[in-house]
Amino acid sequence: MQPSVPRLWQPDRDLTWANTLGLPCRAAFFAAPTTLGALRDCLGDARRAGHRVTLLGGGSNVLLPPRLGGAVVRPALRQWWLERAGERVRAYAGAGVNWHGLVMALAARGLWGLENLALIPGDCGAAPVQNIGAYGVELADVLYAVDVMSLSDGRMRRLSRRECRFGYRDSIFKRSLAGEVVITRLVLELERTPRPVLGYGDLAARVGPAPSALDVAQAVSAIRREKLPDPRYMPNAGSFFKNPIVDEALARRLQHAYPDMPHFPQTGGGYKLAAGWLIERCGLKGRRFGAFGIHPRQALVLVHFGGGDRAGLARVAKQVADAVEARFGVALEIEPRTIKA
């Protein structure tokens, strides 16, 4: 590659630090542009050199290969600001803004909408891809629009919430726009009127009858810290499997056999099951398989003890999924994105 802005590109860059699972990976070329202009230059460099572009955010929900060819771009657009929008407030956040930091800053300002999504790792730019969600709230509930830049020509475009085609851990960015655009900014619509969502777990008991947005965010953070390992000390990608959605007939059969099985009716039909409960019932919680294992406090989380790679992790994930399917007849799907080499 002969980039027009050479200082932006780092050849043969180690990316083990750039994914929370700590999987070993090296990138042929890496850049972390801090402005839209620099980002456009990076994409132009890659196009002229004929390199495929791989986009990387906070690395909290990806499975990296040992070697990434082409050009890896990690947008480091870290500015955010607020604007009034009638009775509501809109937050504009660059793709490189730390998600949890933004949630806490907005909650501290008394703005409602994101508090249940506290302590989800990663950057803002990755949030729409998975339509991140926790404790009864999804990003789609508060997102107004997403700004994107075309990989092919650097043009900017704004997508409305509807155009993002959000679903459970799904969006247009995993489908027709995958590999076509880079997310540059989120526009989030927040409220000053308290609208706490406290129906999951013991969240209501932790915050009392009239919590502030910051109270809820802090309670969610405390719960997550109790259940989930910190990737800085025990590498992991958070929830490794999606909670499966099954048809009513299978849900009823399983409920009859396992009366204590968590199950949640879905508006589109069927029932969502708790993947962690299924894995735990297979006797796998806390089990170690060489370099990887299942966390002893949360069966949904696979952790990396060191010395492993993506192929080894895939074997462990398959072993877990096979055990669940053999016992319950339920297929598990992994949540992190597998990045092509």
N, C-alpha and C positions, 0 to 999 in steps of 0.2 A: 504494500500500500504506500502511495505517496500523497499523504493528506495535504490539503491546502493550508491547514493550521497544524503543523507538526507537533506542537506542544500539547495538543489535546489527546494524542494517541500514545499509548504505552504498549510496546510489543511484548509478547510472551508473558502476560501478567498472571500471577497466581491469584485465583479467585476462591480459594478455600475459605478465606475470610468473608467472602461475599454471599455465602449461603448458610443459614442458621443450622443446617444439619452437619456442617463441617465436612462435606464430601470433597475430596481432592479434585481440583479442576484448574486447568490453565487455559487462558484465552490467547488466541493468536494475536489479536489486537483488542485493546480496551480503551474506552474513553468515558468520562463523566462530565459532560457539558453542563455549565451552570446558567446559561442563558438560551433563549429560543434561537438566537442567531448562531451560537456555537453548536447547538443541536442540529440545526439545519445544515451547517457546514460539515458536521460529522456524517450525516446521512448522505450528503453529496459526495464526500470522500469515498464512502463505502460503495456507492453506486458506480462511480468512475473506475474504481478498482475491481468491480465485479464481485464484491464480497457480499455474502448473505449477512443480514443484520440480526443479531439476537438482542432482545431488550431485557434488561435486568433491573429489578427494583431493590427492595430491601433484602431479597433472598430468603424470605421467611416461608415461602410456599412453592419452592422449586426444587427439582432434582437435577443436579448438574452432572454432566458426563466428565470423564477424566480430562478430555481435551475438547475445547470449543473452537472450531475453525471460524473463519470470517471475522466480522467485527462485532464486538460486544459493546453495547451502549447502555450506560446507566444514567438516566437523566437526573441531574442534581439541581433541579429548579426548586429552591427552598424558600421562596417568598410567599406570604399569605397576608390577607387583609379582609376587612369586613365592610359591607355596604348595606344600608337600609333598603328594604324592598316592601313598602307598605307597612303592614303590621309585623312583618317578619324581618329577619336579618340574613343576608347571604354571606357566606364565607367562601372566599376564593383561595384555593390552596394549590401551590405548585406540586408537580409529581414527586419531587424529592423531599417534601415536608414529611417529617416523622409522624406517622398516624397517631400514635398514643399521645405524643406531645401536643398535637393539635386538639385532640379530644379533651385533654385536661385543661388546656388554655381556654377553650370555648366554654366548658362547664364552669370554670372559675369566673367567667364573665356573666354567668346566669343564663346562658343560652342552651335551650333544650333540643335534643334530637340525637346526639351522638353518645350520650353518657353510657349507654349499655354496651357500647363498642370499645370501651376502654381496654387498654393493655393488649390489644391485638397487635402483634408485631408487624413491622414492614413500613413502607412508604405509601403516601397517598395515591401515587400513580398505579399501584397494584390493586387498590381496593375495589375498583369497578370490575376488574377482570373476573374475580371470584364472587362478586356481590357479597362481600364479607358480612357476616351476621353473628349475633350472640345475644342470648337472654331476651329473645322475642323481638329483636330489632334487626333489620337488614339495611345495608347502605341504600338500597332502592327506596327506602321509606323517607330518606332525607335528601337524596341527591336531586338537584335541579337540572344540571347539565354537566357534560364532560367535553373539554377542549382536546382536540387531537391534531397531530401533524402527520401528513401522508409520508410514508417511507419512500414512495416513488418520485415525488416532486417537491416535498417540503411545504405543501400548502396546508393552511390551517382550516379547521372546520369545528363547529360546535354541534354536539349531539344532545338532544333532549333526553330526559329520563326514559320516555317511551321508546325512542330510537335505540337505546342501549339494550332493549329486550332482556331485561333481567329475569332470572329464574333462581331456583335454589342452587347456589354456588355456580351460577352460570350467567353468561352475558354474550352480547354480540362480539366482544373482544376475544372470546374463546372459539368463535365460529367464523362468520363471514369476514370479520375484520382482523382475525388472527394473522399476524405477519404483514398487515397492510398499513397500520397506523401506530404511532406512539402516543400515549396519553400524556398530555402536558400539564393539564390543570383540572381540578374539580371545582364545581360550584355547588355548594351545599346550602339548603334552605332550613333555617333554624327558627325557633320560636322563643319568645320571652315568657310566654304563659306556661306554667308548669304542666307537663304532660308525662308524668312518670309511668314507665312500663315495668311492673314489678311482679309479674305473674310466674316467673321462672325460679325454681329452687327456693332458697330461703332469702332471696333478695329483699322482699318486703320486710321481713323480720329484722334485717340488718340495718335498715335505714329509718325506721319509724314512720309515723303517720304523715308527716309533711316534709319530705326531704328536699334538699336543693339538688340541682343538677350535679354539683360537685360531690354531694353526699353519695349519690347513686354511682357516679364514676369511681369514687374511691372504694365503695363497697364491691363493685364489680371487679376492680383491680385486686382487692384482697382475696376474693373468692378464686380468681384465676391463679393468683400466686400460691394459694393453698393446694390447688389441684394440678397445676401445670409446672413443669420444670423450666427454669430460666435457661434459654439457649446459650447464654454466655458461659454457663458452667456445665450444662449437660445438653449438648447439641441436639436439636429436634426441630421439627417443622410444625409444631402444634398438632392439631387434629389431623391424623394421617389418612383416615378413611371418612368418606361422607356417610352421614346417617342415611341408611337405605329407605326408599319408599316402596312399599309392597302393596299388592291389591288387597281388597277387603277379605277375600276368602282365606288367603294365607295368614293375614293378621289375626283373623278369628281362630284359625287352627292353632296358631302359636300361643294366642292368649289363653286358649283352653288348656294347653299343655303347660304353660308357664304363666300363671295368674299374676305374678309380680312383674311381668315384662312391660317396660315403658312403651307406650304407643300413642301417637298423636294424629288425629284425623286431619286430612289435608283438604283444602277448599277445592282442589281439582280432582278429588277422589283418592282413595287409597289411604294408607297410614304410614307415617314416618316412624321408624324404629331407631333405637339408640344403639349405634354400632359398638360403643364402648361396653354396653351391657352384654351384647352378644359375644364379644371377644372375652370378656371376663367369665361368662358362663362356660366357655370352652376351656377354662382353666389356664389361660395364657397370661393373665395379668401378672406383671413382675417377672416373667420368664426372660431369660437372656439366650440369644442365639449368636454366639461369637462376638463380633464387633457391634451388634445391634441387639436391642431388647425392647420389651414393652414396659412402660413406666409403672412402678408399683402403686401409684396413687391414681393414675388415669390410663385405662386400657386403650384409649383411643390414640395415645401418643407413642410413637416409636422413637427411641433415643439411640444416639450413636456414641459408643464408648471410646471410639478411636480405632484407627487402623482399617476401617472399612471403606468400601466404595459403592457406587450406585448399583452395580450388578449384585453385590452381596445384599444390599438393602432390598432389592427387588425380590430376591429369593425368600427373604424373611417375610415380606409383605404377602407374597403368594402363599406361603405356609399358613399365615394367619387367615387369609381369605378362604383358603381351602377348608380349614377347620370349621369356620363359621358356616360355609355352604353345606358341608357334610352333616352338621348337626341340625341346622335350622332351615336349610333350603333357601337361604338368602345370600345373594351375591353382593359382595362389598366392592366399592369403587374407590380408588385412592383419590385424595383431594389435591395434593401438590401437583403442579404441572411438570411433566417430564420434558426437559429441554433437549432438543436434538443436537447431536455432536456436530 
